[in-house]
Amino acid sequence: MRLGPAVAEALAGLGVVAGPDDTPERLRERLNERYLAEVRALKLRQQAGEIPLREYARHVQALKERYALLGVPLSLWADAG
C-alpha cells in the first residue's frame, strides 16, 4: 500500500509517519488516538480556566479542521499510481 502524497503529507504534519507495514486502517487509528488526546487536553485546558467557555467552541472547530483527514474515506488514502 502506498499513500497518496497529500495524505502522507497531512499525516506527517500531524506527527504520524507511515511505516512500511502500516495500513490505512492502522494509520487512521493512530491519527484518531492523537486527535482524541488533543480533544482531552483541550477540555482540561478549558476546565482549568486557560480557555474561556465562550471561546471553547472555536478551539474545538480549529482542532476538527486540523484533523480533517479523519473525514476522508480510507479508499481515498491510497495512491492510485
Secondary structure, DSSP 8 states (H G I E B T S, - for coil): --B-HHHHHHHHHTT----TT--HHHHHHHHHHHHHHHHHHHHHHHHTTSS-HHHHHHHHHHHHHHTGGGGS-GGGTB---
